[in-house]
Amino acid sequence: MTSSDTAVRERVTQVLRANADDIADRWVQLQREQAVLGSDLTEGELHEEADALVAALSAALEGGGRPQSLVHTHEDLNRNVTDLSLRRARGGASPTLASLAVQALKQALLEAVRRVSHESDEILAAALLINQLLDAAGALSFEVYVEGREEIIRRQSRQLLEMSTPVVRLWRKVLAVPLIGTLDTARTQIVMENLLQAIQDDQALVAIIDITGVPTVDTAVAQHLMQTVKAVRLMGADCVISGIRPPIAQTIAQLGIDLSTILTRATLADALAAAIPLTDTPGPDGTDAR
């Protein structure tokens, strides 16, 4: 770093320290004027965020290092930019708005530099430094936003899968999972996890997998069912598959899928009637169901 670069850096740092409150307030104002919030952040939260990021910028510049690398190497600055982006991702703002929020800080800082500097060369050098620093911050903000939104989408997808695959207690020690729609690998995993946990929690002896709502059964679906049955048996429970309609039975036969080792029934009611004796508990009329 040349002496002139050092001088510019010190000058920008001085501006940040001496005008921290004004820069933070101006940044909040610019975000509101430019409508780059896109989230439900309150006025107090915005000012708290602005104060923390301006302070982190000042500390990062004082610590040394290449301006374009500081957002990655300075822990406090990295955390503040990351938090800013994640807040907007969770608040529903677009990635463009999250990045523009950082660019608004660039404008607020450049305005502060112009107020105290009158030499065009000094202003130009300071603008170059600020661009290097905050362009890198904007890129990080965009990257973190995308990762944050992807995580939110993954979590919501998993929650939807869990809601679409409930485990229902039908009888003492008898559980059922009514499946509706396509049974793919991801959904099979959710079904298996939820069912095995429910078997453990309820000490169930029989699990009924009802495929009445599954439109078609192909080789892949059959394999997923077999995997679930094997997992249930490893937990010490029996498994019954219900909802085997005539078209499904024909498809299974044509594909040569062997379900001979699994108890199957046409309806959920038939499956429950077959499951109760396996639990060695009294039937609906109070008598022994065996």
Protein Blocks (a to p, Z undefined) as FASTA:
>chain_A
ZZklmmmmmmmmmmmmmmmmmmmmmmmmmmmmnopnopabdfklmmmmmmmmmmmmmmmm
mngpjfklmmmmmmklmmmmmmmmmmmmmnopafklmmmmmmmmmmmmmmmmmmmpcbfk
lmmmmmmmmmmmmmmmmmmmmmmmmmmmmmmmmmmmmmmmmmmmccddfbghiacddded
jddfklmmmmmmmmmmmmmmnopabdcddfklpmbacfklmmmmmmmmmmmmmnopacdd
ehiafklmmmmmmnopafklpccdfbfklmmmmmmmmnopacfkopafZZ
